């Protein structure tokens, strides 16, 4: 399930940083958000685990471990 979430997040960040139209961006965010909600509600992942995956995928999209330290600190606090 985490691999599916990673693909959804890659789509989200690709759309976001690629300048996609609002419709595509909203749809991508909706899919990822719904998938994470289902994982939380079913107990398959904790909030912390999901946040860590989001940070990892955002870092990968921005190409660098130091690209988003402020976001990581805020999300993982």
PDB file of N, CA, C and O in Angstrom:
ATOM      1  N   UNK A   1       0.808  -1.192   0.000  1.00  0.00           N
ATOM      2  CA  UNK A   1       0.000   0.000   0.000  1.00  0.00           C
ATOM      3  C   UNK A   1       0.857   1.264   0.000  1.00  0.00           C
ATOM      4  O   UNK A   1       0.487   2.279  -0.592  1.00  0.00           O
ATOM      5  N   UNK A   2       1.993   1.189   0.665  1.00  0.00           N
ATOM      6  CA  UNK A   2       2.863   2.366   0.686  1.00  0.00           C
ATOM      7  C   UNK A   2       3.429   2.660  -0.696  1.00  0.00           C
ATOM      8  O   UNK A   2       3.659   3.822  -1.034  1.00  0.00           O
ATOM      9  N   UNK A   3       3.657   1.628  -1.496  1.00  0.00           N
ATOM     10  CA  UNK A   3       4.159   1.876  -2.849  1.00  0.00           C
ATOM     11  C   UNK A   3       3.095   2.582  -3.693  1.00  0.00           C
ATOM     12  O   UNK A   3       3.424   3.437  -4.516  1.00  0.00           O
ATOM     13  N   UNK A   4       1.836   2.232  -3.493  1.00  0.00           N
ATOM     14  CA  UNK A   4       0.751   2.918  -4.197  1.00  0.00           C
ATOM     15  C   UNK A   4       0.672   4.367  -3.738  1.00  0.00           C
ATOM     16  O   UNK A   4       0.501   5.271  -4.556  1.00  0.00           O
ATOM     17  N   UNK A   5       0.796   4.588  -2.443  1.00  0.00           N
ATOM     18  CA  UNK A   5       0.784   5.950  -1.918  1.00  0.00           C
ATOM     19  C   UNK A   5       1.941   6.756  -2.499  1.00  0.00           C
ATOM     20  O   UNK A   5       1.768   7.921  -2.856  1.00  0.00           O
ATOM     21  N   UNK A   6       3.103   6.149  -2.594  1.00  0.00           N
ATOM     22  CA  UNK A   6       4.253   6.852  -3.162  1.00  0.00           C
ATOM     23  C   UNK A   6       3.979   7.272  -4.611  1.00  0.00           C
ATOM     24  O   UNK A   6       4.332   8.381  -5.011  1.00  0.00           O
ATOM     25  N   UNK A   7       3.353   6.393  -5.392  1.00  0.00           N
ATOM     26  CA  UNK A   7       3.016   6.747  -6.781  1.00  0.00           C
ATOM     27  C   UNK A   7       2.019   7.900  -6.818  1.00  0.00           C
ATOM     28  O   UNK A   7       2.143   8.806  -7.642  1.00  0.00           O
ATOM     29  N   UNK A   8       1.028   7.867  -5.922  1.00  0.00           N
ATOM     30  CA  UNK A   8       0.048   8.956  -5.871  1.00  0.00           C
ATOM     31  C   UNK A   8       0.717  10.283  -5.502  1.00  0.00           C
ATOM     32  O   UNK A   8       0.406  11.326  -6.078  1.00  0.00           O
ATOM     33  N   UNK A   9       1.623  10.231  -4.552  1.00  0.00           N
ATOM     34  CA  UNK A   9       2.328  11.443  -4.140  1.00  0.00           C
ATOM     35  C   UNK A   9       3.250  11.961  -5.233  1.00  0.00           C
ATOM     36  O   UNK A   9       3.392  13.172  -5.404  1.00  0.00           O
ATOM     37  N   UNK A  10       3.873  11.063  -5.967  1.00  0.00           N
ATOM     38  CA  UNK A  10       4.703  11.483  -7.087  1.00  0.00           C
ATOM     39  C   UNK A  10       3.859  12.215  -8.128  1.00  0.00           C
ATOM     40  O   UNK A  10       4.301  13.199  -8.720  1.00  0.00           O
ATOM     41  N   UNK A  11       2.647  11.724  -8.342  1.00  0.00           N
ATOM     42  CA  UNK A  11       1.732  12.389  -9.267  1.00  0.00           C
ATOM     43  C   UNK A  11       1.347  13.776  -8.737  1.00  0.00           C
ATOM     44  O   UNK A  11       1.316  14.750  -9.489  1.00  0.00           O
ATOM     45  N   UNK A  12       1.055  13.851  -7.435  1.00  0.00           N
ATOM     46  CA  UNK A  12       0.692  15.129  -6.811  1.00  0.00           C
ATOM     47  C   UNK A  12       1.825  16.138  -6.961  1.00  0.00           C
ATOM     48  O   UNK A  12       1.614  17.246  -7.455  1.00  0.00           O
ATOM     49  N   UNK A  13       3.012  15.759  -6.540  1.00  0.00           N
ATOM     50  CA  UNK A  13       4.123  16.696  -6.566  1.00  0.00           C
ATOM     51  C   UNK A  13       4.551  17.013  -7.994  1.00  0.00           C
ATOM     52  O   UNK A  13       4.966  18.135  -8.284  1.00  0.00           O
ATOM     53  N   UNK A  14       4.452  16.036  -8.880  1.00  0.00           N
ATOM     54  CA  UNK A  14       4.755  16.293 -10.281  1.00  0.00           C
ATOM     55  C   UNK A  14       3.807  17.330 -10.858  1.00  0.00           C
ATOM     56  O   UNK A  14       4.225  18.232 -11.584  1.00  0.00           O
ATOM     57  N   UNK A  15       2.524  17.195 -10.530  1.00  0.00           N
ATOM     58  CA  UNK A  15       1.527  18.163 -11.005  1.00  0.00           C
ATOM     59  C   UNK A  15       1.757  19.530 -10.362  1.00  0.00           C
ATOM     60  O   UNK A  15       1.703  20.560 -11.033  1.00  0.00           O
ATOM     61  N   UNK A  16       2.011  19.524  -9.070  1.00  0.00           N
ATOM     62  CA  UNK A  16       2.187  20.777  -8.337  1.00  0.00           C
ATOM     63  C   UNK A  16       3.390  21.559  -8.842  1.00  0.00           C
ATOM     64  O   UNK A  16       3.282  22.750  -9.138  1.00  0.00           O
ATOM     65  N   UNK A  17       4.526  20.896  -8.941  1.00  0.00           N
ATOM     66  CA  UNK A  17       5.748  21.592  -9.337  1.00  0.00           C
ATOM     67  C   UNK A  17       5.875  21.719 -10.849  1.00  0.00           C
ATOM     68  O   UNK A  17       6.717  22.465 -11.349  1.00  0.00           O
ATOM     69  N   UNK A  18       5.033  20.986 -11.572  1.00  0.00           N
ATOM     70  CA  UNK A  18       5.070  21.048 -13.024  1.00  0.00           C
ATOM     71  C   UNK A  18       4.122  22.075 -13.608  1.00  0.00           C
ATOM     72  O   UNK A  18       4.068  22.247 -14.825  1.00  0.00           O
ATOM     73  N   UNK A  19       3.376  22.757 -12.759  1.00  0.00           N
ATOM     74  CA  UNK A  19       2.481  23.800 -13.228  1.00  0.00           C
ATOM     75  C   UNK A  19       1.200  23.280 -13.860  1.00  0.00           C
ATOM     76  O   UNK A  19       0.673  23.892 -14.788  1.00  0.00           O
ATOM     77  N   UNK A  20       0.696  22.155 -13.365  1.00  0.00           N
ATOM     78  CA  UNK A  20      -0.531  21.574 -13.914  1.00  0.00           C
ATOM     79  C   UNK A  20      -1.729  22.482 -13.654  1.00  0.00           C
ATOM     80  O   UNK A  20      -1.729  23.304 -12.738  1.00  0.00           O
ATOM     81  N   UNK A  21      -2.740  22.305 -14.484  1.00  0.00           N
ATOM     82  CA  UNK A  21      -3.982  23.055 -14.298  1.00  0.00           C
ATOM     83  C   UNK A  21      -4.635  22.650 -12.973  1.00  0.00           C
ATOM     84  O   UNK A  21      -4.425  21.546 -12.472  1.00  0.00           O
ATOM     85  N   UNK A  22      -5.416  23.554 -12.429  1.00  0.00           N
ATOM     86  CA  UNK A  22      -6.039  23.342 -11.116  1.00  0.00           C
ATOM     87  C   UNK A  22      -6.874  22.062 -11.072  1.00  0.00           C
ATOM     88  O   UNK A  22      -6.885  21.369 -10.055  1.00  0.00           O
ATOM     89  N   UNK A  23      -7.560  21.749 -12.140  1.00  0.00           N
ATOM     90  CA  UNK A  23      -8.395  20.542 -12.160  1.00  0.00           C
ATOM     91  C   UNK A  23      -7.559  19.282 -11.944  1.00  0.00           C
ATOM     92  O   UNK A  23      -7.919  18.426 -11.136  1.00  0.00           O
ATOM     93  N   UNK A  24      -6.459  19.171 -12.657  1.00  0.00           N
ATOM     94  CA  UNK A  24      -5.590  17.994 -12.508  1.00  0.00           C
ATOM     95  C   UNK A  24      -4.954  17.966 -11.127  1.00  0.00           C
ATOM     96  O   UNK A  24      -4.856  16.910 -10.502  1.00  0.00           O
ATOM     97  N   UNK A  25      -4.531  19.112 -10.662  1.00  0.00           N
ATOM     98  CA  UNK A  25      -3.907  19.207  -9.353  1.00  0.00           C
ATOM     99  C   UNK A  25      -4.889  18.816  -8.251  1.00  0.00           C
ATOM    100  O   UNK A  25      -4.537  18.070  -7.337  1.00  0.00           O
ATOM    101  N   UNK A  26      -6.109  19.315  -8.337  1.00  0.00           N
ATOM    102  CA  UNK A  26      -7.134  18.985  -7.336  1.00  0.00           C
ATOM    103  C   UNK A  26      -7.442  17.494  -7.334  1.00  0.00           C
ATOM    104  O   UNK A  26      -7.601  16.886  -6.276  1.00  0.00           O
ATOM    105  N   UNK A  27      -7.526  16.914  -8.522  1.00  0.00           N
ATOM    106  CA  UNK A  27      -7.820  15.484  -8.611  1.00  0.00           C
ATOM    107  C   UNK A  27      -6.689  14.659  -7.996  1.00  0.00           C
ATOM    108  O   UNK A  27      -6.944  13.707  -7.258  1.00  0.00           O
ATOM    109  N   UNK A  28      -5.441  15.024  -8.299  1.00  0.00           N
ATOM    110  CA  UNK A  28      -4.293  14.298  -7.759  1.00  0.00           C
ATOM    111  C   UNK A  28      -4.259  14.400  -6.236  1.00  0.00           C
ATOM    112  O   UNK A  28      -4.035  13.403  -5.549  1.00  0.00           O
ATOM    113  N   UNK A  29      -4.481  15.606  -5.709  1.00  0.00           N
ATOM    114  CA  UNK A  29      -4.515  15.777  -4.253  1.00  0.00           C
ATOM    115  C   UNK A  29      -5.656  14.979  -3.639  1.00  0.00           C
ATOM    116  O   UNK A  29      -5.492  14.377  -2.578  1.00  0.00           O
ATOM    117  N   UNK A  30      -6.802  14.970  -4.291  1.00  0.00           N
ATOM    118  CA  UNK A  30      -7.952  14.230  -3.780  1.00  0.00           C
ATOM    119  C   UNK A  30      -7.696  12.738  -3.688  1.00  0.00           C
ATOM    120  O   UNK A  30      -8.047  12.106  -2.692  1.00  0.00           O
ATOM    121  N   UNK A  31      -7.082  12.169  -4.724  1.00  0.00           N
ATOM    122  CA  UNK A  31      -6.767  10.734  -4.695  1.00  0.00           C
ATOM    123  C   UNK A  31      -5.807  10.408  -3.559  1.00  0.00           C
ATOM    124  O   UNK A  31      -6.027   9.464  -2.799  1.00  0.00           O
ATOM    125  N   UNK A  32      -4.739  11.199  -3.449  1.00  0.00           N
ATOM    126  CA  UNK A  32      -3.738  10.940  -2.409  1.00  0.00           C
ATOM    127  C   UNK A  32      -4.337  11.125  -1.018  1.00  0.00           C
ATOM    128  O   UNK A  32      -4.098  10.317  -0.121  1.00  0.00           O
ATOM    129  N   UNK A  33      -5.111  12.187  -0.843  1.00  0.00           N
ATOM    130  CA  UNK A  33      -5.734  12.461   0.449  1.00  0.00           C
ATOM    131  C   UNK A  33      -6.693  11.343   0.850  1.00  0.00           C
ATOM    132  O   UNK A  33      -6.677  10.883   1.992  1.00  0.00           O
ATOM    133  N   UNK A  34      -7.519  10.913  -0.086  1.00  0.00           N
ATOM    134  CA  UNK A  34      -8.460   9.832   0.197  1.00  0.00           C
ATOM    135  C   UNK A  34      -7.755   8.528   0.527  1.00  0.00           C
ATOM    136  O   UNK A  34      -8.184   7.787   1.411  1.00  0.00           O
ATOM    137  N   UNK A  35      -6.684   8.256  -0.178  1.00  0.00           N
ATOM    138  CA  UNK A  35      -5.934   7.025   0.064  1.00  0.00           C
ATOM    139  C   UNK A  35      -5.301   7.043   1.456  1.00  0.00           C
ATOM    140  O   UNK A  35      -5.324   6.043   2.174  1.00  0.00           O
ATOM    141  N   UNK A  36      -4.734   8.199   1.826  1.00  0.00           N
ATOM    142  CA  UNK A  36      -4.140   8.308   3.166  1.00  0.00           C
ATOM    143  C   UNK A  36      -5.209   8.207   4.250  1.00  0.00           C
ATOM    144  O   UNK A  36      -4.976   7.592   5.291  1.00  0.00           O
ATOM    145  N   UNK A  37      -6.369   8.800   4.020  1.00  0.00           N
ATOM    146  CA  UNK A  37      -7.466   8.727   4.990  1.00  0.00           C
ATOM    147  C   UNK A  37      -7.884   7.274   5.190  1.00  0.00           C
ATOM    148  O   UNK A  37      -8.111   6.845   6.321  1.00  0.00           O
ATOM    149  N   UNK A  38      -7.988   6.514   4.103  1.00  0.00           N
ATOM    150  CA  UNK A  38      -8.355   5.099   4.195  1.00  0.00           C
ATOM    151  C   UNK A  38      -7.302   4.308   4.962  1.00  0.00           C
ATOM    152  O   UNK A  38      -7.640   3.424   5.749  1.00  0.00           O
ATOM    153  N   UNK A  39      -6.036   4.619   4.736  1.00  0.00           N
ATOM    154  CA  UNK A  39      -4.968   3.929   5.464  1.00  0.00           C
ATOM    155  C   UNK A  39      -5.027   4.246   6.949  1.00  0.00           C
ATOM    156  O   UNK A  39      -4.822   3.363   7.782  1.00  0.00           O
ATOM    157  N   UNK A  40      -5.306   5.502   7.288  1.00  0.00           N
ATOM    158  CA  UNK A  40      -5.436   5.880   8.697  1.00  0.00           C
ATOM    159  C   UNK A  40      -6.646   5.208   9.342  1.00  0.00           C
ATOM    160  O   UNK A  40      -6.544   4.625  10.421  1.00  0.00           O
ATOM    161  N   UNK A  41      -7.790   5.298   8.666  1.00  0.00           N
ATOM    162  CA  UNK A  41      -9.032   4.749   9.226  1.00  0.00           C
ATOM    163  C   UNK A  41      -8.980   3.237   9.408  1.00  0.00           C
ATOM    164  O   UNK A  41      -9.582   2.698  10.337  1.00  0.00           O
ATOM    165  N   UNK A  42      -8.260   2.557   8.523  1.00  0.00           N
ATOM    166  CA  UNK A  42      -8.171   1.096   8.618  1.00  0.00           C
ATOM    167  C   UNK A  42      -7.083   0.645   9.592  1.00  0.00           C
ATOM    168  O   UNK A  42      -6.997  -0.536   9.927  1.00  0.00           O
ATOM    169  N   UNK A  43      -6.260   1.580  10.040  1.00  0.00           N
ATOM    170  CA  UNK A  43      -5.179   1.234  10.957  1.00  0.00           C
ATOM    171  C   UNK A  43      -3.956   0.668  10.251  1.00  0.00           C
ATOM    172  O   UNK A  43      -3.059   0.133  10.902  1.00  0.00           O
ATOM    173  N   UNK A  44      -3.910   0.781   8.925  1.00  0.00           N
ATOM    174  CA  UNK A  44      -2.786   0.231   8.169  1.00  0.00           C
ATOM    175  C   UNK A  44      -1.540   1.107   8.266  1.00  0.00           C
ATOM    176  O   UNK A  44      -0.434   0.652   7.973  1.00  0.00           O
ATOM    177  N   UNK A  45      -1.717   2.358   8.676  1.00  0.00           N
ATOM    178  CA  UNK A  45      -0.581   3.263   8.833  1.00  0.00           C
ATOM    179  C   UNK A  45      -0.941   4.314   9.871  1.00  0.00           C
ATOM    180  O   UNK A  45      -2.107   4.663  10.053  1.00  0.00           O
ATOM    181  N   UNK A  46       0.078   4.803  10.538  1.00  0.00           N
ATOM    182  CA  UNK A  46      -0.126   5.876  11.510  1.00  0.00           C
ATOM    183  C   UNK A  46       0.079   7.216  10.816  1.00  0.00           C
ATOM    184  O   UNK A  46       0.621   7.282   9.713  1.00  0.00           O
ATOM    185  N   UNK A  47      -0.356   8.272  11.471  1.00  0.00           N
ATOM    186  CA  UNK A  47      -0.161   9.625  10.943  1.00  0.00           C
ATOM    187  C   UNK A  47       1.322   9.893  10.730  1.00  0.00           C
ATOM    188  O   UNK A  47       1.711  10.456   9.707  1.00  0.00           O
ATOM    189  N   UNK A  48       2.136   9.499  11.673  1.00  0.00           N
ATOM    190  CA  UNK A  48       3.577   9.706  11.587  1.00  0.00           C
ATOM    191  C   UNK A  48       4.167   8.980  10.377  1.00  0.00           C
ATOM    192  O   UNK A  48       4.982   9.552   9.652  1.00  0.00           O
ATOM    193  N   UNK A  49       3.768   7.742  10.155  1.00  0.00           N
ATOM    194  CA  UNK A  49       4.275   6.989   9.005  1.00  0.00           C
ATOM    195  C   UNK A  49       3.916   7.673   7.693  1.00  0.00           C
ATOM    196  O   UNK A  49       4.744   7.769   6.787  1.00  0.00           O
ATOM    197  N   UNK A  50       2.686   8.144   7.596  1.00  0.00           N
ATOM    198  CA  UNK A  50       2.250   8.811   6.377  1.00  0.00           C
ATOM    199  C   UNK A  50       3.004  10.115   6.152  1.00  0.00           C
ATOM    200  O   UNK A  50       3.395  10.424   5.026  1.00  0.00           O
ATOM    201  N   UNK A  51       3.206  10.871   7.211  1.00  0.00           N
ATOM    202  CA  UNK A  51       3.956  12.122   7.087  1.00  0.00           C
ATOM    203  C   UNK A  51       5.394  11.867   6.639  1.00  0.00           C
ATOM    204  O   UNK A  51       5.950  12.632   5.851  1.00  0.00           O
ATOM    205  N   UNK A  52       5.984  10.804   7.137  1.00  0.00           N
ATOM    206  CA  UNK A  52       7.344  10.469   6.727  1.00  0.00           C
ATOM    207  C   UNK A  52       7.405  10.133   5.243  1.00  0.00           C
ATOM    208  O   UNK A  52       8.349  10.526   4.557  1.00  0.00           O
ATOM    209  N   UNK A  53       6.405   9.409   4.739  1.00  0.00           N
ATOM    210  CA  UNK A  53       6.359   9.082   3.310  1.00  0.00           C
ATOM    211  C   UNK A  53       6.188  10.353   2.483  1.00  0.00           C
ATOM    212  O   UNK A  53       6.841  10.514   1.452  1.00  0.00           O
ATOM    213  N   UNK A  54       5.319  11.253   2.928  1.00  0.00           N
ATOM    214  CA  UNK A  54       5.106  12.510   2.214  1.00  0.00           C
ATOM    215  C   UNK A  54       6.409  13.305   2.146  1.00  0.00           C
ATOM    216  O   UNK A  54       6.767  13.823   1.088  1.00  0.00           O
ATOM    217  N   UNK A  55       7.111  13.401   3.262  1.00  0.00           N
ATOM    218  CA  UNK A  55       8.375  14.152   3.291  1.00  0.00           C
ATOM    219  C   UNK A  55       9.399  13.500   2.362  1.00  0.00           C
ATOM    220  O   UNK A  55      10.099  14.198   1.629  1.00  0.00           O
ATOM    221  N   UNK A  56       9.491  12.173   2.386  1.00  0.00           N
ATOM    222  CA  UNK A  56      10.446  11.474   1.526  1.00  0.00           C
ATOM    223  C   UNK A  56      10.150  11.735   0.049  1.00  0.00           C
ATOM    224  O   UNK A  56      11.062  11.997  -0.735  1.00  0.00           O
ATOM    225  N   UNK A  57       8.887  11.664  -0.322  1.00  0.00           N
ATOM    226  CA  UNK A  57       8.526  11.860  -1.721  1.00  0.00           C
ATOM    227  C   UNK A  57       8.699  13.320  -2.147  1.00  0.00           C
ATOM    228  O   UNK A  57       9.090  13.590  -3.282  1.00  0.00           O
ATOM    229  N   UNK A  58       8.415  14.242  -1.262  1.00  0.00           N
ATOM    230  CA  UNK A  58       8.631  15.661  -1.591  1.00  0.00           C
ATOM    231  C   UNK A  58      10.126  15.915  -1.773  1.00  0.00           C
ATOM    232  O   UNK A  58      10.528  16.626  -2.695  1.00  0.00           O
ATOM    233  N   UNK A  59      10.942  15.341  -0.905  1.00  0.00           N
ATOM    234  CA  UNK A  59      12.397  15.483  -1.032  1.00  0.00           C
ATOM    235  C   UNK A  59      12.879  14.928  -2.365  1.00  0.00           C
ATOM    236  O   UNK A  59      13.678  15.554  -3.060  1.00  0.00           O
ATOM    237  N   UNK A  60      12.386  13.749  -2.708  1.00  0.00           N
ATOM    238  CA  UNK A  60      12.799  13.124  -3.963  1.00  0.00           C
ATOM    239  C   UNK A  60      12.418  14.003  -5.144  1.00  0.00           C
ATOM    240  O   UNK A  60      13.185  14.126  -6.099  1.00  0.00           O
ATOM    241  N   UNK A  61      11.240  14.616  -5.087  1.00  0.00           N
ATOM    242  CA  UNK A  61      10.799  15.484  -6.180  1.00  0.00           C
ATOM    243  C   UNK A  61      11.665  16.739  -6.265  1.00  0.00           C
ATOM    244  O   UNK A  61      11.965  17.216  -7.360  1.00  0.00           O
ATOM    245  N   UNK A  62      12.063  17.266  -5.124  1.00  0.00           N
ATOM    246  CA  UNK A  62      12.875  18.483  -5.106  1.00  0.00           C
ATOM    247  C   UNK A  62      14.360  18.194  -5.255  1.00  0.00           C
ATOM    248  O   UNK A  62      15.174  19.114  -5.342  1.00  0.00           O
ATOM    249  N   UNK A  63      14.712  16.906  -5.283  1.00  0.00           N
ATOM    250  CA  UNK A  63      16.086  16.451  -5.528  1.00  0.00           C
ATOM    251  C   UNK A  63      17.090  16.947  -4.493  1.00  0.00           C
ATOM    252  O   UNK A  63      17.957  17.767  -4.795  1.00  0.00           O
ATOM    253  N   UNK A  64      16.966  16.461  -3.321  1.00  0.00           N
ATOM    254  CA  UNK A  64      17.986  16.787  -2.345  1.00  0.00           C
ATOM    255  C   UNK A  64      17.493  16.654  -0.926  1.00  0.00           C
ATOM    256  O   UNK A  64      16.375  17.065  -0.613  1.00  0.00           O
ATOM    257  N   UNK A  65      18.319  16.080  -0.055  1.00  0.00           N
ATOM    258  CA  UNK A  65      17.908  15.872   1.325  1.00  0.00           C
ATOM    259  C   UNK A  65      17.732  17.158   2.114  1.00  0.00           C
ATOM    260  O   UNK A  65      17.028  17.165   3.124  1.00  0.00           O
ATOM    261  N   UNK A  66      18.355  18.249   1.676  1.00  0.00           N
ATOM    262  CA  UNK A  66      18.239  19.504   2.419  1.00  0.00           C
ATOM    263  C   UNK A  66      17.261  20.475   1.773  1.00  0.00           C
ATOM    264  O   UNK A  66      17.189  21.639   2.168  1.00  0.00           O
ATOM    265  N   UNK A  67      16.513  20.008   0.790  1.00  0.00           N
ATOM    266  CA  UNK A  67      15.640  20.908   0.036  1.00  0.00           C
ATOM    267  C   UNK A  67      14.428  21.376   0.833  1.00  0.00           C
ATOM    268  O   UNK A  67      13.926  22.475   0.597  1.00  0.00           O
ATOM    269  N   UNK A  68      13.947  20.560   1.775  1.00  0.00           N
ATOM    270  CA  UNK A  68      12.725  20.920   2.491  1.00  0.00           C
ATOM    271  C   UNK A  68      12.849  20.747   4.006  1.00  0.00           C
ATOM    272  O   UNK A  68      11.948  20.172   4.617  1.00  0.00           O
ATOM    273  N   UNK A  69      13.913  21.215   4.629  1.00  0.00           N
ATOM    274  CA  UNK A  69      14.054  20.996   6.069  1.00  0.00           C
ATOM    275  C   UNK A  69      12.954  21.654   6.887  1.00  0.00           C
ATOM    276  O   UNK A  69      12.533  21.089   7.897  1.00  0.00           O
ATOM    277  N   UNK A  70      12.477  22.815   6.493  1.00  0.00           N
ATOM    278  CA  UNK A  70      11.438  23.490   7.272  1.00  0.00           C
ATOM    279  C   UNK A  70      10.133  22.717   7.211  1.00  0.00           C
ATOM    280  O   UNK A  70       9.429  22.609   8.215  1.00  0.00           O
ATOM    281  N   UNK A  71       9.805  22.183   6.057  1.00  0.00           N
ATOM    282  CA  UNK A  71       8.592  21.379   5.921  1.00  0.00           C
ATOM    283  C   UNK A  71       8.710  20.123   6.771  1.00  0.00           C
ATOM    284  O   UNK A  71       7.775  19.767   7.490  1.00  0.00           O
ATOM    285  N   UNK A  72       9.841  19.456   6.695  1.00  0.00           N
ATOM    286  CA  UNK A  72      10.047  18.233   7.470  1.00  0.00           C
ATOM    287  C   UNK A  72       9.913  18.523   8.965  1.00  0.00           C
ATOM    288  O   UNK A  72       9.237  17.786   9.683  1.00  0.00           O
ATOM    289  N   UNK A  73      10.537  19.566   9.420  1.00  0.00           N
ATOM    290  CA  UNK A  73      10.470  19.894  10.840  1.00  0.00           C
ATOM    291  C   UNK A  73       9.049  20.169  11.270  1.00  0.00           C
ATOM    292  O   UNK A  73       8.639  19.738  12.347  1.00  0.00           O
ATOM    293  N   UNK A  74       8.287  20.876  10.457  1.00  0.00           N
ATOM    294  CA  UNK A  74       6.902  21.194  10.794  1.00  0.00           C
ATOM    295  C   UNK A  74       6.025  19.956  10.794  1.00  0.00           C
ATOM    296  O   UNK A  74       5.199  19.781  11.689  1.00  0.00           O
ATOM    297  N   UNK A  75       6.195  19.095   9.801  1.00  0.00           N
ATOM    298  CA  UNK A  75       5.337  17.917   9.694  1.00  0.00           C
ATOM    299  C   UNK A  75       5.658  16.854  10.724  1.00  0.00           C
ATOM    300  O   UNK A  75       4.756  16.185  11.229  1.00  0.00           O
ATOM    301  N   UNK A  76       6.915  16.693  11.036  1.00  0.00           N
ATOM    302  CA  UNK A  76       7.317  15.610  11.926  1.00  0.00           C
ATOM    303  C   UNK A  76       7.391  16.034  13.387  1.00  0.00           C
ATOM    304  O   UNK A  76       7.728  15.220  14.246  1.00  0.00           O
ATOM    305  N   UNK A  77       7.088  17.273  13.678  1.00  0.00           N
ATOM    306  CA  UNK A  77       7.122  17.762  15.062  1.00  0.00           C
ATOM    307  C   UNK A  77       5.981  17.188  15.877  1.00  0.00           C
ATOM    308  O   UNK A  77       5.856  17.492  17.063  1.00  0.00           O
TER     309      UNK A  77
END
